[in-house]
């Protein structure tokens, strides 16, 4: 992981934790032929929390890493919000949606690091 990658990932995770995101997973896909180098996945308990996680994380990353997402999708219903940061794609799910899509296991050949919940 490069210094730039670590800075981006650390800021994404910290921004998620600001809104008490749960079950944060950092999926390192650098050894795979994948659409990006990293996925960062987390979940919230409601559409309100999922939206708050996305907004807070976006602002946190912009302020601390000076990076804005290229694209954001899913804010209409906030079941699954995806944010494209180029080398990293962020997925913020409601619990049921995350369980249904089981995105971590789609990339089970990748190295997955789970971040301990803050509370």
MOPE-V402993 format. One record per pair of residues at least 24 apart in sequence whose ideal C-beta (glycine too) atoms are under 10 Angstrom apart, sorted by the first residue. I is the first residue (numbers start at 1). J is the second residue. Records with the same first field share a line. If there is no record, write none. Layout:
BEGIN
I = J ; J
END
This chain:
BEGIN
1 = 26 ; 28 ; 30 ; 37 ; 38
2 = 30 ; 37 ; 87
4 = 65 ; 67 ; 87
5 = 30 ; 37 ; 38 ; 87 ; 88
7 = 61 ; 64 ; 65 ; 66 ; 67
8 = 37 ; 38 ; 40 ; 61 ; 64 ; 65 ; 67 ; 85 ; 86 ; 87 ; 88
9 = 37 ; 38 ; 40 ; 65 ; 85 ; 87 ; 88 ; 90 ; 113 ; 115
10 = 61 ; 64 ; 65
11 = 57 ; 60 ; 61 ; 62 ; 63 ; 64 ; 65 ; 66 ; 67 ; 85
12 = 38 ; 40 ; 42 ; 57 ; 58 ; 60 ; 61 ; 65 ; 67 ; 83 ; 85 ; 88 ; 90
13 = 40 ; 42 ; 57 ; 60 ; 90 ; 113 ; 115
14 = 57 ; 60 ; 61 ; 64 ; 65 ; 115
15 = 40 ; 53 ; 54 ; 55 ; 56 ; 57 ; 58 ; 59 ; 60 ; 61 ; 62 ; 63 ; 64 ; 65 ; 90
16 = 40 ; 41 ; 42 ; 43 ; 44 ; 53 ; 54 ; 56 ; 57 ; 60 ; 61 ; 90 ; 92 ; 115 ; 118
17 = 42 ; 53 ; 56 ; 57 ; 60 ; 115 ; 117 ; 118 ; 119
18 = 52 ; 53 ; 56 ; 57 ; 59 ; 60 ; 118
19 = 44 ; 49 ; 50 ; 51 ; 52 ; 53 ; 54 ; 55 ; 56 ; 57 ; 60 ; 92
20 = 44 ; 45 ; 49 ; 52 ; 53 ; 56 ; 117 ; 118 ; 119
21 = 45 ; 49 ; 50 ; 52 ; 53 ; 54 ; 56 ; 57 ; 92 ; 93 ; 115 ; 117 ; 118
22 = 49 ; 53 ; 93 ; 95 ; 98 ; 115 ; 117 ; 118 ; 119
23 = 93 ; 95 ; 98 ; 104 ; 114 ; 115 ; 116 ; 117
24 = 92 ; 113 ; 114 ; 115 ; 116 ; 117 ; 118
25 = 91 ; 98 ; 103 ; 104 ; 112 ; 113 ; 114 ; 115
26 = 88 ; 110 ; 111 ; 112 ; 113 ; 114 ; 115
27 = 88 ; 89 ; 91 ; 103 ; 104 ; 106 ; 107 ; 108 ; 110 ; 111 ; 112 ; 113
28 = 107 ; 110 ; 111 ; 112 ; 113
29 = 88 ; 89 ; 107 ; 109 ; 110 ; 111 ; 112
30 = 87 ; 110 ; 111
31 = 109 ; 110 ; 111
32 = 107 ; 109 ; 110 ; 111
34 = 89 ; 107 ; 109 ; 110
35 = 84 ; 89
36 = 84 ; 85 ; 86 ; 87 ; 88 ; 89
37 = 85 ; 86 ; 87 ; 88 ; 89
38 = 85 ; 87 ; 88 ; 89 ; 90 ; 110
39 = 82 ; 88 ; 89 ; 90 ; 91 ; 103 ; 104 ; 106 ; 107 ; 110 ; 112
40 = 83 ; 85 ; 88 ; 89 ; 90 ; 91 ; 92 ; 115
41 = 89 ; 90 ; 91 ; 92 ; 93 ; 98 ; 101 ; 103 ; 104 ; 107 ; 112 ; 114
42 = 90 ; 91 ; 92 ; 93 ; 98 ; 115 ; 117
43 = 80 ; 91 ; 92 ; 93 ; 94 ; 95 ; 96 ; 97 ; 98 ; 99
44 = 78 ; 81 ; 92 ; 93 ; 94 ; 95 ; 98
45 = 94 ; 95
46 = 78 ; 94 ; 95
47 = 75 ; 76 ; 77 ; 78 ; 79 ; 81 ; 94
48 = 78
49 = 78 ; 92 ; 94
50 = 74 ; 75 ; 77 ; 78 ; 79 ; 80 ; 81 ; 92 ; 93 ; 94 ; 95 ; 97
51 = 75 ; 76 ; 77 ; 78 ; 81 ; 92
52 = 78 ; 92
53 = 78 ; 81 ; 90 ; 92 ; 93
54 = 78 ; 81 ; 82 ; 83 ; 90 ; 92
55 = 81
57 = 81 ; 83 ; 90 ; 92
58 = 83 ; 85 ; 90
61 = 85 ; 88 ; 90
END
